[in-house]
Amino acid sequence: MPLIHIASIPLRRRAAHSRLLAVLVCGYFFTGVSLAAPSPDTTWIDIESRGLDQEVYFHAWGGNPQINQYIQWIAKRVNQEYRIDLHQVKLTNTGEAVSRVLTEKSAGNHDNGQVDMVWINGENFASMAEHHLLTPNWVSKLPHFKLTNPDHNPAMTRDFGVPTQGMEAPWGQASLAFYYDSMATDLPPQTLPQLLHWSQVNPGRFTYPKPPDFLAMSFLKYALIVLNDAQPDSIKQRLYRPASPQAEAALLPVLWQFLDRLHPNLWRKGQHFVSSGMALPRLVGDGELSLAFTFSAAEVPAAIGRFDLPSSARSYKMQDGSLSNIHFIAIPYNAAHSDSAKLVINFLLSPEAQAKKQQIEVWGDSTVLDFSLLTPQQQALFDTTTLGQDHPDRIDDSSPTATPSIMTHYSASPALSEPHPSWTHVIAQQWLSRYGAQQ
């Protein structure tokens, strides 16, 4: 075990330590003394030394004001710690960053890319990995990555079932949640069949975005998994392997049958779909919808606070399952400031940043850290994210209707794993061929 853990040394002392190490290395070099291979700590010292005083361009979806504000807080903290100027490049679709890096590679720009780090997962990760657009084997060098306990938590190194191979670091965990206006409906649907019945009784009061929007694909994948629940395991498991014509023929028909029945009762009779999930809270706020969904349940109380949603809005999880995934941060292979990006990402994994992110009023995104590996002082940082019994925003695990709290959660909701990323493209393309002509 090394005698000094550099992650525990304050920044100014670390910088001094780095300068001292550089002097020692030069001294050994010029005196002809052979040096052993650098230790992991030494490698991190070098990364830190090279990463100070740089600009970092973080390409991230910009559709959530809460998340944008949290990234602004991150920018302030990494500037204090490392004198890094962090700039968020707000995306409407992560595919924009993928296309940019691919274009740069095609143009021969292999070391001065404009994307230093990107918020990513699923099909975008699979696409960038396939085209060799990501830096490999850097995540294990982050001092805080070990706090995710990757050896005993394989989800930290698999993205939609695909091994990450050190190309991306976990950032947070999220799951699909529904929300409704309790003044418009007091009994929201608890399952997918109930959603179909509810839409028939409440025509025009629910919709979902047009694929390939992220929320649209999340809803469709949730429906696909639930609708095939009665299938034999040998068939269901095909969802977690690359899509094939045989698997599509076995799994997709029930989804199209469900949508054919659902669409006539959607907003605007299913003849028009909003292009972005960002439109859903606006439609609920305007009174056009009574039911919608999000991948960030904490966005509901935040939207109420901004008066984007009525105070009568409540969120909950479907009892037949909640699509869940881990989202990651990656560094493109040609990032201009890759060492600086590693410093930022290591801070994103710090107990301080993870605890801040988990606070309901900040973001409400669940931590990826393993509490058993945290010190009592680090665990205490998360205490503020635990709401008391009488707190108005406390999650209720008991009843969907017996609480005035903003958030209502069903403990019976099982977590549904994301299908293999190849299914996203298949579902989107077939949806567009079946329903896109109506747009």
Helices and strands as residue ranges (DSSP letters): G 6-8, H 11-30, H 40-51, E 55-61, H 65-82, E 85-91, H 95-106, E 117-120, H 123-130, G 139-141, G 143-148, G 154-157, E 158-159, E 162-163, E 168-175, E 177-181, H 192-201, H 214-227, H 233-236, G 237-240, H 245-251, H 253-262, G 263-265, G 267-270, H 279-285, E 291-294, H 299-305, E 313-316, E 322-330, H 338-348, H 351-358, G 371-373, H 376-380, G 383-385, E 415-417, H 422-435, G 436-438
